[in-house]
Amino acid sequence: MRAFVWVLALLGLALGQGVVKGLGERDLEALLRQAGIPFARTDQGEYRLEMAGLKKVWLYLDYCQEEVCGVLSLSAGFTLDEPPSWEVVNAWNREHRFSRAYLGEEGDVWLEADLDLTGGVSLGAVLAFLELFAEESLPDFMDHIGFSP
């Protein structure tokens, strides 16, 4: 994991020319295309993505002012025949720092991650955030709770 973080840092420096403090829908859609992530806009500031073998990963634009949004939020929900215990969910939160998990009211379990753009981040860091969720957080979490797409 540490090697991955160093790669992300170097990638951020290499792609650091494009620093943003927020994204509009058009810019976000261009980044999703660049990352090769299939998506559909479902509402203003809301997208359904395909990641890690899942057809419904949600991306929300939040903290928006004048069509530029300062926060990206990713979330994926899982319904299992037997939901994981709160101990299993807490173990995830204790052992993983770039995402959080919780049990929903109807017994489903959710994984979420946020990226705050308002202080300024490179476009490479936004791409790395999406990649981390798709290639590490989601697969590891599905393994953790015993879910298979």
DSSP file with accessible surface (Angstrom, degrees, kcal/mol):
  #  RESIDUE AA STRUCTURE BP1 BP2  ACC     N-H-->O    O-->H-N    N-H-->O    O-->H-N    TCO  KAPPA ALPHA  PHI   PSI    X-CA   Y-CA   Z-CA
    1    1 A M     >        0   0  117      0, 0.0     4,-2.0     0, 0.0     5,-0.1   0.000 360.0 360.0 360.0 -39.2    0.0    0.0    0.0
    2    2 A R  H  >  +     0   0  209      1,-0.2     4,-2.2     2,-0.2     5,-0.2   0.892 360.0  52.8 -63.0 -38.7    2.8    2.4    0.8
    3    3 A A  H  > S+     0   0   73      1,-0.2     4,-2.3     2,-0.2    -1,-0.2   0.907 107.5  52.5 -61.7 -39.7    4.3    1.9   -2.6
    4    4 A F  H  > S+     0   0   35      2,-0.2     4,-2.6     1,-0.2    -2,-0.2   0.911 107.7  51.3 -62.4 -40.7    1.0    2.7   -4.2
    5    5 A V  H  X S+     0   0   59     -4,-2.0     4,-2.4     1,-0.2    -1,-0.2   0.916 109.9  49.6 -64.7 -40.1    0.8    6.0   -2.1
    6    6 A W  H  X S+     0   0  178     -4,-2.2     4,-2.6     2,-0.2    -1,-0.2   0.907 110.0  50.8 -64.4 -40.4    4.3    7.0   -3.4
    7    7 A V  H  X S+     0   0   88     -4,-2.3     4,-3.0     1,-0.2    -2,-0.2   0.928 110.2  50.3 -62.2 -42.0    3.2    6.2   -7.0
    8    8 A L  H  X S+     0   0   34     -4,-2.6     4,-2.8     2,-0.2    -2,-0.2   0.914 110.1  50.0 -61.9 -41.8    0.2    8.4   -6.4
    9    9 A A  H  X S+     0   0   48     -4,-2.4     4,-2.0     2,-0.2    -2,-0.2   0.933 113.3  45.1 -62.7 -45.4    2.4   11.2   -5.0
   10   10 A L  H  X S+     0   0  112     -4,-2.6     4,-2.6     2,-0.2    -2,-0.2   0.903 112.5  51.5 -65.0 -40.2    4.7   11.0   -8.0
   11   11 A L  H  X S+     0   0   59     -4,-3.0     4,-2.6     1,-0.2    -2,-0.2   0.921 108.1  52.9 -61.4 -41.5    1.8   10.9  -10.4
   12   12 A G  H  < S+     0   0   14     -4,-2.8     4,-0.2     1,-0.2   112,-0.2   0.903 110.7  46.5 -60.5 -41.1    0.4   14.0   -8.8
   13   13 A L  H >< S+     0   0  139     -4,-2.0     3,-0.8     1,-0.2    -1,-0.2   0.918 112.8  49.8 -66.6 -41.3    3.6   15.8   -9.3
   14   14 A A  H 3< S+     0   0   63     -4,-2.6     3,-0.3     1,-0.2    -2,-0.2   0.872 121.4  33.4 -66.5 -36.9    3.9   14.7  -12.9
   15   15 A L  T >< S+     0   0   65     -4,-2.6     3,-1.4    -5,-0.2   108,-0.5   0.266  85.8 115.5-100.6  12.4    0.4   15.7  -13.7
   16   16 A G  T <   +     0   0   24     -3,-0.8    -1,-0.2     1,-0.3     3,-0.2   0.520  47.4  89.7 -64.9  -6.5    0.4   18.7  -11.3
   17   17 A Q  T 3  S+     0   0  161     -3,-0.3     2,-1.1     1,-0.2    -1,-0.3   0.860  81.4  61.1 -58.8 -35.1    0.0   21.3  -14.1
   18   18 A G  S <  S+     0   0   26     -3,-1.4   105,-1.6     2,-0.0     2,-0.4  -0.646  70.6 171.9 -96.7  78.1   -3.8   21.1  -13.8
   19   19 A V  E     -A  122   0A  91     -2,-1.1     2,-0.3   103,-0.2   103,-0.3  -0.756   8.0-177.0 -88.8 131.8   -4.6   22.2  -10.3
   20   20 A V  E     -A  121   0A  31    101,-3.2   101,-2.6    -2,-0.4   100,-0.1  -0.919  31.0-163.6-126.9 153.7   -8.3   22.7   -9.5
   21   21 A K  S    S-     0   0  145      1,-0.3     2,-0.3    -2,-0.3    96,-0.1   0.204  84.0  -2.1-114.4   8.9  -10.2   23.8   -6.5
   22   22 A G        -     0   0   10     99,-0.1     2,-0.4    95,-0.1    -1,-0.3  -0.912  66.0-131.8 175.9 162.6  -13.5   22.4   -7.9
   23   23 A L  B     -B   69   0B   2     46,-2.4    46,-2.6    -2,-0.3     2,-0.2  -0.993   8.3-147.5-132.5 142.7  -15.0   20.6  -10.9
   24   24 A G     >  -     0   0   10     -2,-0.4     4,-2.6    44,-0.2     5,-0.2  -0.527  39.4 -99.2 -94.2 171.5  -18.0   21.2  -13.0
   25   25 A E  H  > S+     0   0   48     42,-0.3     4,-2.8     1,-0.2     5,-0.2   0.905 122.2  52.8 -59.9 -42.6  -20.0   18.3  -14.6
   26   26 A R  H  > S+     0   0  208      1,-0.2     4,-2.0     2,-0.2    -1,-0.2   0.929 111.9  45.4 -61.2 -44.5  -18.3   18.8  -18.0
   27   27 A D  H  > S+     0   0   94      2,-0.2     4,-2.1     1,-0.2    -1,-0.2   0.909 113.2  50.5 -65.8 -41.8  -14.8   18.6  -16.4
   28   28 A L  H  X S+     0   0    0     -4,-2.6     4,-2.6     2,-0.2    -2,-0.2   0.932 109.3  50.8 -61.9 -44.9  -15.7   15.6  -14.3
   29   29 A E  H  X S+     0   0   38     -4,-2.8     4,-2.3     1,-0.2    -1,-0.2   0.897 108.7  52.1 -62.6 -37.1  -17.2   13.8  -17.3
   30   30 A A  H  X S+     0   0   49     -4,-2.0     4,-2.5    -5,-0.2    -1,-0.2   0.918 110.4  48.6 -64.5 -40.7  -13.9   14.4  -19.3
   31   31 A L  H  X S+     0   0    8     -4,-2.1     4,-2.4     2,-0.2    -2,-0.2   0.903 109.8  51.5 -65.7 -40.8  -11.9   13.0  -16.4
   32   32 A L  H  X>S+     0   0    0     -4,-2.6     5,-2.5     2,-0.2     4,-0.6   0.917 111.7  47.4 -62.9 -40.8  -14.1    9.9  -16.2
   33   33 A R  H ><5S+     0   0  153     -4,-2.3     3,-1.1     1,-0.2    -2,-0.2   0.928 110.9  51.3 -63.7 -44.8  -13.7    9.4  -19.9
   34   34 A Q  H 3<5S+     0   0  133     -4,-2.5    -2,-0.2     1,-0.3    -1,-0.2   0.882 110.9  48.5 -60.0 -38.0   -9.9    9.8  -19.6
   35   35 A A  H 3<5S-     0   0   47     -4,-2.4    -1,-0.3    -5,-0.1    -2,-0.2   0.565 112.2-122.4 -78.8  -9.2   -9.9    7.2  -16.8
   36   36 A G  T <<5 +     0   0   60     -3,-1.1    -3,-0.2    -4,-0.6    -2,-0.1   0.800  58.8 151.3  72.0  29.2  -11.9    4.8  -18.9
   37   37 A I      < -     0   0   20     -5,-2.5    -1,-0.2    -6,-0.2    -2,-0.1  -0.843  44.9-131.0 -97.1 116.3  -14.7    4.6  -16.3
   38   38 A P        +     0   0   61      0, 0.0    12,-1.9     0, 0.0     2,-0.3  -0.424  40.4 166.0 -63.8 137.2  -18.1    3.9  -17.8
   39   39 A F  E     -C   49   0B  54     10,-0.2     2,-0.3    -2,-0.1    10,-0.2  -0.977  30.2-158.9-150.1 161.5  -20.7    6.3  -16.4
   40   40 A A  E     -C   48   0B  32      8,-1.7     8,-2.8    -2,-0.3     2,-0.5  -0.984  26.6-125.7-140.9 133.5  -24.2    7.7  -16.8
   41   41 A R  E     +C   47   0B 121     -2,-0.3     6,-0.3     6,-0.2     3,-0.1  -0.699  29.1 176.6 -77.0 124.0  -25.4   11.0  -15.4
   42   42 A T  E     -     0   0B  61      4,-2.3     2,-0.3    -2,-0.5     5,-0.2   0.652  63.2 -17.0-103.6 -21.0  -28.5   10.2  -13.4
   43   43 A D  E >  S-C   46   0B 100      3,-1.5     3,-2.3     0, 0.0    -1,-0.4  -0.949  97.9 -50.4-167.8 175.1  -29.3   13.7  -12.1
   44   44 A Q  T 3  S-     0   0  149      1,-0.3     3,-0.1    -2,-0.3    17,-0.1  -0.416 128.9  -2.1 -62.5 122.3  -27.7   17.0  -11.6
   45   45 A G  T 3  S+     0   0   10     -2,-0.2    16,-2.7     1,-0.2     2,-0.4   0.645 114.6 106.4  72.0  17.0  -24.4   16.3   -9.8
   46   46 A E  E <   +CD  43  60B  54     -3,-2.3    -4,-2.3    14,-0.2    -3,-1.5  -0.993  42.7 177.2-134.9 131.7  -25.1   12.6   -9.6
   47   47 A Y  E     -CD  41  59B   0     12,-2.7    12,-2.4    -2,-0.4     2,-0.5  -0.963  24.7-141.7-133.8 147.3  -23.5    9.8  -11.7
   48   48 A R  E     -CD  40  58B  69     -8,-2.8    -8,-1.7    -2,-0.3     2,-0.3  -0.947  30.5-171.1-105.4 122.9  -23.7    6.0  -11.8
   49   49 A L  E     -CD  39  57B   0      8,-3.7     8,-2.0    -2,-0.5     2,-0.5  -0.747  22.7-132.4-110.8 161.2  -20.3    4.5  -12.5
   50   50 A E  E     +     0   0B  69    -12,-1.9     2,-0.3    -2,-0.3     5,-0.2  -0.978  41.2 153.9-112.6 120.3  -19.1    1.0  -13.3
   51   51 A M  E >   + D   0  54B   8      3,-1.3     3,-2.6    -2,-0.5     5,-0.1  -0.996  56.8   0.2-146.3 143.9  -16.1    0.0  -11.1
   52   52 A A  T 3  S-     0   0   36     -2,-0.3     3,-0.1     1,-0.3    -1,-0.1   0.810 129.9 -51.5  52.8  35.4  -14.6   -3.3   -9.9
   53   53 A G  T 3  S+     0   0   64      1,-0.3     2,-0.4    95,-0.1    -1,-0.3   0.494 111.9 122.5  82.4   1.9  -17.3   -5.4  -11.6
   54   54 A L  E <   -D   51   0B  21     -3,-2.6    -3,-1.3     1,-0.1    -1,-0.3  -0.795  49.6-159.9 -99.3 141.5  -20.1   -3.4  -10.0
   55   55 A K  E    S+     0   0B 136     -2,-0.4     2,-0.4     1,-0.2    -1,-0.1   0.582  82.1  52.6 -92.1 -14.0  -22.7   -1.7  -12.2
   56   56 A K  E     +     0   0B 138     -5,-0.1     2,-0.5    21,-0.1    21,-0.5  -0.730  57.0 143.9-132.7  86.1  -23.9    0.8   -9.6
   57   57 A V  E     -D   49   0B   0     -8,-2.0    -8,-3.7    -2,-0.4     2,-0.4  -0.983  41.4-138.3-113.4 130.3  -21.2    2.9   -7.9
   58   58 A W  E     -DE  48  75B  53     17,-3.3    17,-2.4    -2,-0.5     2,-0.4  -0.752  17.8-171.0 -98.9 137.2  -22.5    6.4   -7.1
   59   59 A L  E     -DE  47  74B   0    -12,-2.4   -12,-2.7    -2,-0.4     2,-0.4  -0.994   9.4-171.8-123.4 127.3  -20.5    9.6   -7.6
   60   60 A Y  E     -DE  46  73B  78     13,-2.8    13,-2.4    -2,-0.4     2,-0.5  -0.959  18.8-142.1-120.6 138.5  -21.9   12.8   -6.2
   61   61 A L  E     + E   0  72B  15    -16,-2.7     2,-0.3    -2,-0.4    11,-0.2  -0.855  33.8 175.7 -92.0 131.8  -20.7   16.3   -6.7
   62   62 A D  E     + E   0  71B  99      9,-2.7     9,-2.0    -2,-0.5     8,-0.6  -0.875  47.6  40.4-135.9 168.4  -21.2   18.3   -3.5
   63   63 A Y  E    S+     0   0B 137     -2,-0.3     7,-1.9     6,-0.2     2,-0.4   0.965  78.6 179.4  55.8  55.9  -20.4   21.7   -2.0
   64   64 A a  E     + E   0  69B  65      5,-0.2     2,-0.4    -3,-0.2     5,-0.3  -0.731  19.6 175.4 -96.9 138.8  -21.4   23.3   -5.3
   65   65 A Q  E >  S- E   0  68B 124      3,-2.8     3,-1.5    -2,-0.4     0, 0.0  -0.976  73.8 -12.8-140.1 123.8  -21.3   27.0   -6.1
   66   66 A E  T 3  S-     0   0  190     -2,-0.4    -1,-0.1     1,-0.3     3,-0.1   0.914 128.3 -52.4  51.6  49.8  -22.0   28.4   -9.5
   67   67 A E  T 3  S+     0   0  168      1,-0.2     2,-0.5   -43,-0.0   -42,-0.3   0.578 118.1 106.4  67.5  11.0  -21.8   25.0  -11.3
   68   68 A V  E <   - E   0  65B  75     -3,-1.5    -3,-2.8   -44,-0.1     2,-0.4  -0.990  55.8-156.8-119.5 129.4  -18.3   24.3   -9.7
   69   69 A a  E     -BE  23  64B   8    -46,-2.6   -46,-2.4    -2,-0.5    -5,-0.2  -0.871  14.5-161.2-114.8 139.6  -18.2   21.7   -7.0
   70   70 A G  E    S+     0   0B   5     -7,-1.9    47,-3.5    -8,-0.6    48,-0.8   0.495  72.1  53.7 -96.4  -6.2  -15.6   21.3   -4.3
   71   71 A V  E     -FE 116  62B  27     -9,-2.0    -9,-2.7    45,-0.2     2,-0.5  -0.995  57.3-160.8-136.0 133.8  -16.2   17.8   -3.1
   72   72 A L  E     -FE 115  61B   0     43,-2.3    43,-2.5    -2,-0.4     2,-0.4  -0.948  14.7-168.8-106.7 131.1  -16.4   14.4   -4.9
   73   73 A S  E     -FE 114  60B  20    -13,-2.4   -13,-2.8    -2,-0.5     2,-0.4  -0.987   4.1-168.1-123.8 128.9  -18.2   11.6   -3.0
   74   74 A L  E     +FE 113  59B   1     39,-3.0    39,-2.0    -2,-0.4     2,-0.3  -0.906  12.9 170.5-110.6 141.5  -18.1    8.0   -4.1
   75   75 A S  E     -FE 112  58B   6    -17,-2.4   -17,-3.3    -2,-0.4     2,-0.3  -0.996  15.2-174.2-151.4 148.7  -20.4    5.3   -2.6
   76   76 A A  E     -F  111   0B   1     35,-2.1    35,-2.4    -2,-0.3     2,-0.3  -0.990  12.7-153.3-141.3 133.6  -21.4    1.7   -3.2
   77   77 A G  E     -F  110   0B  33    -21,-0.5     2,-0.4    -2,-0.3    33,-0.2  -0.849   6.4-161.4-110.2 147.7  -24.0   -0.3   -1.4
   78   78 A F  E     -F  109   0B   3     31,-2.7    31,-2.5    -2,-0.3     2,-0.5  -0.992   6.1-159.8-131.7 131.8  -24.1   -4.0   -0.9
   79   79 A T        -     0   0  116     -2,-0.4     2,-0.3    29,-0.2    29,-0.1  -0.959  18.2-179.9-111.2 124.2  -27.1   -6.2    0.0
   80   80 A L        -     0   0   36     -2,-0.5    67,-0.1    27,-0.3    66,-0.0  -0.877  40.1-120.5-120.7 153.3  -26.1   -9.6    1.5
   81   81 A D  S    S+     0   0  180     -2,-0.3    -1,-0.1     1,-0.3    -2,-0.0   0.911 114.8  25.7 -56.5 -42.2  -28.3  -12.5    2.7
   82   82 A E  S    S-     0   0  167     -3,-0.0    -1,-0.3     3,-0.0     3,-0.1  -0.937  93.2-138.6-123.0 106.7  -26.6  -12.1    6.0
   83   83 A P        -     0   0   58      0, 0.0    25,-0.1     0, 0.0    -4,-0.1  -0.267  29.3 -99.4 -63.5 151.4  -25.3   -8.5    6.6
   84   84 A P        -     0   0   18      0, 0.0    61,-0.1     0, 0.0    -4,-0.0  -0.319  41.7-104.6 -66.5 155.1  -21.9   -8.2    8.2
   85   85 A S     >  -     0   0   50      1,-0.1     4,-2.0    -3,-0.1     3,-0.3  -0.308  27.6-109.6 -73.6 163.2  -21.8   -7.4   11.9
   86   86 A W  H  > S+     0   0  156      1,-0.2     4,-3.1     2,-0.2     5,-0.2   0.824 120.5  61.6 -64.5 -26.0  -20.9   -4.0   13.2
   87   87 A E  H  > S+     0   0  100      2,-0.2     4,-2.1     1,-0.2    -1,-0.2   0.911 104.1  47.4 -65.1 -39.8  -17.7   -5.5   14.4
   88   88 A V  H  > S+     0   0   48     -3,-0.3     4,-1.7     2,-0.2    -2,-0.2   0.922 114.2  46.9 -66.3 -42.9  -16.8   -6.4   10.8
   89   89 A V  H  X S+     0   0    4     -4,-2.0     4,-2.1     1,-0.2    12,-0.2   0.932 112.3  49.6 -64.7 -44.6  -17.7   -2.9    9.6
   90   90 A N  H  X S+     0   0   66     -4,-3.1     4,-2.3     1,-0.2    -1,-0.2   0.867 105.3  58.0 -63.2 -35.7  -15.7   -1.3   12.4
   91   91 A A  H  X S+     0   0   13     -4,-2.1     4,-2.0     2,-0.2    -1,-0.2   0.907 105.8  50.6 -60.5 -40.7  -12.7   -3.5   11.6
   92   92 A W  H  X S+     0   0    1     -4,-1.7     4,-1.7     1,-0.2    -2,-0.2   0.958 111.5  46.9 -59.5 -50.0  -12.8   -2.0    8.1
   93   93 A N  H  < S+     0   0   59     -4,-2.1    -2,-0.2     1,-0.2    -1,-0.2   0.846 113.1  49.5 -63.6 -33.0  -12.9    1.5    9.4
   94   94 A R  H  < S+     0   0  176     -4,-2.3    -1,-0.2    -5,-0.2    -2,-0.2   0.861 118.7  37.4 -72.7 -34.3  -10.1    0.8   11.9
   95   95 A E  H  < S+     0   0  124     -4,-2.0     2,-0.4    -5,-0.2    -2,-0.2   0.543 111.5  57.8 -99.9  -9.3   -7.8   -0.7    9.3
   96   96 A H     <  -     0   0   58     -4,-1.7     3,-0.3    -5,-0.2    -1,-0.1  -0.980  53.0-175.3-128.9 127.6   -8.4    1.4    6.2
   97   97 A R  S    S+     0   0  215     -2,-0.4    -1,-0.1     1,-0.2    -4,-0.0   0.669  73.9  59.8 -98.4 -17.5   -7.9    5.1    6.1
   98   98 A F  S    S+     0   0   96     15,-0.1     2,-0.3    34,-0.0    -1,-0.2   0.354 109.7  28.7 -98.2   8.2   -9.1    6.3    2.7
   99   99 A S        -     0   0   11     -3,-0.3     2,-0.3    -7,-0.1    14,-0.2  -0.955  66.0-142.0-152.7 169.7  -12.7    5.1    2.9
  100  100 A R  E     -G  112   0B  90     12,-2.5    12,-2.9    -2,-0.3     2,-0.3  -0.986   9.1-156.3-138.9 149.8  -15.4    4.4    5.5
  101  101 A A  E     +G  111   0B   5     -2,-0.3     2,-0.3   -12,-0.2    10,-0.2  -0.895  14.5 169.3-123.8 152.7  -18.0    1.8    5.9
  102  102 A Y  E     -G  110   0B  91      8,-1.7     8,-2.9    -2,-0.3     2,-0.5  -0.985  34.9-109.1-155.8 160.3  -21.4    1.7    7.7
  103  103 A L  E     -G  109   0B  65     -2,-0.3     6,-0.3     6,-0.2     2,-0.1  -0.797  35.2-136.8 -91.7 130.6  -24.5   -0.4    8.0
  104  104 A G    >   -     0   0   17      4,-3.6     3,-1.5    -2,-0.5    -1,-0.0  -0.303  27.1-101.4 -79.7 170.4  -27.6    1.1    6.5
  105  105 A E  T 3  S+     0   0  205      1,-0.3    -1,-0.1     2,-0.1    -2,-0.0   0.769 120.6  50.5 -64.5 -26.6  -31.0    1.1    8.1
  106  106 A E  T 3  S-     0   0  182      2,-0.0    -1,-0.3     0, 0.0     3,-0.1   0.183 125.7 -93.9-100.8  17.0  -32.3   -1.8    6.0
  107  107 A G  S <  S+     0   0   28     -3,-1.5   -27,-0.3     1,-0.3    -2,-0.1   0.454  84.6 130.0  89.2  -0.4  -29.3   -4.1    6.7
  108  108 A D        -     0   0   32    -29,-0.1    -4,-3.6   -25,-0.1     2,-0.4  -0.429  51.3-134.0 -80.8 162.6  -27.3   -3.1    3.6
  109  109 A V  E     -FG  78 103B   0    -31,-2.5   -31,-2.7    -6,-0.3     2,-0.4  -0.953  18.3-158.7-121.6 140.4  -23.6   -2.1    4.0
  110  110 A W  E     -FG  77 102B  56     -8,-2.9    -8,-1.7    -2,-0.4     2,-0.4  -0.909  10.7-159.5-122.4 147.4  -22.1    0.9    2.4
  111  111 A L  E     +FG  76 101B   0    -35,-2.4   -35,-2.1    -2,-0.4     2,-0.3  -0.991  22.0 175.9-122.0 131.8  -18.6    2.0    1.4
  112  112 A E  E     -FG  75 100B  41    -12,-2.9   -12,-2.5    -2,-0.4     2,-0.3  -0.946  14.4-178.1-135.9 156.1  -17.8    5.6    0.9
  113  113 A A  E     -F   74   0B   4    -39,-2.0   -39,-3.0    -2,-0.3     2,-0.3  -0.979   9.4-159.2-150.6 145.6  -14.9    8.0    0.1
  114  114 A D  E     -F   73   0B  73     -2,-0.3     2,-0.4   -41,-0.2   -41,-0.2  -0.946   5.7-159.7-125.8 149.6  -14.7   11.7   -0.3
  115  115 A L  E     -F   72   0B  34    -43,-2.5   -43,-2.3    -2,-0.3     2,-0.6  -0.980  11.7-150.5-129.1 118.5  -12.2   14.0   -2.0
  116  116 A D  E     +F   71   0B  93     -2,-0.4   -45,-0.2   -45,-0.2     3,-0.2  -0.790  17.4 175.9 -88.6 118.4  -12.1   17.7   -0.9
  117  117 A L    >   +     0   0    0    -47,-3.5     3,-2.2    -2,-0.6     4,-0.2   0.553  54.1  96.4 -95.0 -11.7  -10.9   19.8   -3.9
  118  118 A T  T 3  S+     0   0   56    -48,-0.8    -1,-0.1     1,-0.3   -47,-0.1   0.720  81.9  51.4 -63.6 -24.1  -11.3   23.2   -2.3
  119  119 A G  T 3  S-     0   0   68     -3,-0.2    -1,-0.3   -49,-0.1   -98,-0.1   0.573 125.4 -92.9 -84.6  -9.3   -7.7   23.6   -1.1
  120  120 A G    <   -     0   0   26     -3,-2.2     2,-0.3  -100,-0.1   -99,-0.2   0.431  48.2-172.7 100.7 120.1   -6.5   22.8   -4.6
  121  121 A V  E     -A   20   0A  29   -101,-2.6  -101,-3.2    -4,-0.2   -99,-0.1  -0.967  27.7-105.4-137.4 156.8   -5.5   19.4   -6.0
  122  122 A S  E  >  -A   19   0A  15     -2,-0.3     4,-1.5  -103,-0.3     3,-0.3  -0.439  27.4-119.7 -77.8 157.4   -4.0   18.2   -9.3
  123  123 A L  H  > S+     0   0   57   -105,-1.6     4,-2.4  -108,-0.5     5,-0.2   0.855 117.3  60.8 -63.3 -31.0   -6.1   16.5  -11.9
  124  124 A G  H  > S+     0   0    1   -109,-0.4     4,-2.5  -112,-0.2    -1,-0.2   0.874 100.9  52.9 -62.0 -36.3   -3.8   13.6  -11.4
  125  125 A A  H  > S+     0   0   34     -3,-0.3     4,-2.2     2,-0.2    -1,-0.2   0.878 107.4  51.3 -68.3 -35.4   -4.8   13.4   -7.7
  126  126 A V  H  X S+     0   0    0     -4,-1.5     4,-2.1     2,-0.2    -2,-0.2   0.942 111.7  46.9 -65.4 -45.0   -8.5   13.3   -8.8
  127  127 A L  H  X S+     0   0   23     -4,-2.4     4,-2.5     1,-0.2    -2,-0.2   0.908 111.4  51.6 -62.5 -39.8   -7.7   10.4  -11.2
  128  128 A A  H  X S+     0   0    6     -4,-2.5     4,-2.9     2,-0.2    -1,-0.2   0.882 106.7  54.2 -65.1 -36.9   -5.7    8.7   -8.4
  129  129 A F  H  X S+     0   0   26     -4,-2.2     4,-1.9     2,-0.2    -2,-0.2   0.939 111.3  44.8 -60.4 -47.1   -8.7    9.0   -6.1
  130  130 A L  H  X S+     0   0    0     -4,-2.1     4,-2.4     1,-0.2    -2,-0.2   0.920 114.8  48.7 -63.7 -43.0  -11.0    7.3   -8.6
  131  131 A E  H  X S+     0   0   74     -4,-2.5     4,-3.2     2,-0.2     5,-0.4   0.900 108.5  53.1 -65.7 -41.5   -8.4    4.6   -9.3
  132  132 A L  H  X>S+     0   0   16     -4,-2.9     5,-2.5     1,-0.2     4,-1.9   0.926 112.1  45.2 -60.5 -43.7   -7.8    3.9   -5.6
  133  133 A F  I  <>S+     0   0    2     -4,-1.9     5,-2.7     3,-0.2    -2,-0.2   0.932 119.4  41.4 -65.9 -44.3  -11.6    3.4   -5.0
  134  134 A A  I  <5S+     0   0   16     -4,-2.4    -2,-0.2    -5,-0.2    -1,-0.2   0.883 125.5  30.9 -72.2 -39.8  -12.0    1.2   -8.1
  135  135 A E  I  <5S+     0   0  122     -4,-3.2    -3,-0.2    -5,-0.2    -2,-0.2   0.644 135.3  11.6-101.7 -16.8   -8.8   -0.9   -7.8
  136  136 A E  I  X5S+     0   0   43     -4,-1.9     4,-2.4    -5,-0.4     5,-0.3   0.671 122.1  45.6-123.4 -58.9   -8.2   -1.2   -4.1
  137  137 A S  I  ><S+     0   0   11     -5,-2.5     4,-2.6     2,-0.2     5,-0.2   0.948 116.4  42.5 -60.5 -53.5  -11.0    0.0   -1.8
  138  138 A L  H  ><S+     0   0    0     -5,-2.7     4,-2.8    -6,-0.3     5,-0.3   0.957 117.8  43.8 -61.5 -52.7  -13.9   -1.7   -3.6
  139  139 A P  H  > S+     0   0   47      0, 0.0     4,-2.1     0, 0.0    -1,-0.2   0.932 116.9  47.2 -60.2 -42.0  -12.2   -5.1   -4.3
  140  140 A D  H  X S+     0   0   75     -4,-2.4     4,-2.4     2,-0.2    -2,-0.2   0.902 113.6  48.2 -65.3 -39.5  -10.7   -5.2   -0.8
  141  141 A F  H  X S+     0   0    0     -4,-2.6     4,-2.2    -5,-0.3     5,-0.2   0.921 109.3  51.9 -67.8 -42.3  -14.1   -4.3    0.9
  142  142 A M  H  X>S+     0   0   12     -4,-2.8     5,-2.9     1,-0.2     4,-0.9   0.914 112.5  47.2 -60.5 -39.2  -16.0   -6.8   -1.2
  143  143 A D  H ><5S+     0   0  137     -4,-2.1     3,-0.6    -5,-0.3    -1,-0.2   0.921 109.2  54.9 -63.6 -43.8  -13.5   -9.4    0.0
  144  144 A H  H 3<5S+     0   0   61     -4,-2.4    -2,-0.2     1,-0.2    -1,-0.2   0.848 116.8  34.9 -60.0 -39.0  -13.8   -8.2    3.6
  145  145 A I  H 3<5S-     0   0   19     -4,-2.2    -1,-0.2     2,-0.1    -2,-0.2   0.438 112.7-112.7 -99.0  -1.6  -17.6   -8.6    3.7
  146  146 A G  T <<5 +     0   0   63     -4,-0.9     2,-0.4    -3,-0.6    -3,-0.2   0.853  63.8 149.3  75.9  36.3  -17.7  -11.7    1.5
  147  147 A F      < -     0   0   50     -5,-2.9    -1,-0.2    -6,-0.2    -2,-0.1  -0.837  26.0-171.2-105.2 138.7  -19.5  -10.1   -1.5
  148  148 A S              0   0  101     -2,-0.4   -95,-0.1    -5,-0.0    -5,-0.0  -0.994 360.0 360.0-129.6 126.8  -19.0  -11.2   -5.0
  149  149 A P              0   0   95      0, 0.0   -95,-0.1     0, 0.0   -96,-0.0  -0.193 360.0 360.0 -68.6 360.0  -20.4   -9.2   -8.0
